[in-house]
Amino acid sequence: MNKEVVRDNVKNEVGRVAKVFGPVRSPYVAIEPRAGLKTLAVLGKEVYVQEEREYGKGKRGN
């Protein structure tokens, strides 16, 4: 499972998505905070998920 990066409004890394749960129309996420983060600084704030692209070998059409 690829854990997506979670960032705050100034693009500082907050952590990574650990789990997605709740209703499909309005899901919630559990975030693994990065080391040294003061979690109270982001509690109740909007955060954003940055999708990471996977590069490298994929399926080949041989």
C-alpha positions in Angstrom: 0.0 0.0 0.0 1.3 3.4 -1.0 0.9 5.9 1.8 0.1 9.4 0.3 1.8 12.5 1.7 -0.4 14.9 3.7 0.5 18.6 3.7 -0.8 21.7 5.4 -1.8 25.0 3.6 1.8 26.1 3.1 2.9 22.7 1.7 4.7 21.5 4.8 4.6 17.8 5.2 2.3 16.8 8.1 2.4 13.1 7.8 1.1 10.2 5.7 -2.3 8.7 5.2 -2.6 5.6 7.5 -6.2 4.6 7.0 -9.3 5.8 5.1 -12.7 5.1 6.8 -16.2 6.4 7.0 -18.9 6.9 4.4 -17.9 7.0 0.7 -19.5 10.4 0.1 -17.6 12.0 3.1 -14.6 9.9 4.1 -12.2 10.5 6.9 -8.5 9.7 7.1 -6.2 8.7 9.9 -2.8 10.3 9.6 0.5 9.0 10.8 2.3 12.3 11.8 5.8 12.8 10.8 8.5 12.7 13.4 8.9 15.9 15.4 5.5 17.3 14.4 3.6 19.3 17.0 0.2 17.7 16.4 -1.7 20.4 18.2 -0.4 22.9 15.6 -2.5 21.2 12.9 -5.4 19.9 14.9 -8.7 21.1 13.4 -6.9 22.6 10.4 -7.4 21.8 6.7 -4.8 19.5 5.3 -4.3 18.2 1.8 -3.2 14.9 0.2 -0.5 15.0 -2.3 -0.6 12.2 -4.8 2.7 10.5 -5.4 3.4 9.2 -8.9 5.0 5.8 -9.2 7.9 5.7 -11.6 9.9 2.7 -12.7 9.1 -0.7 -14.2 5.5 -1.4 -15.1 3.7 -4.0 -17.2 5.2 -4.3 -20.6 3.3 -5.2 -23.7 5.6 -7.9 -24.9 
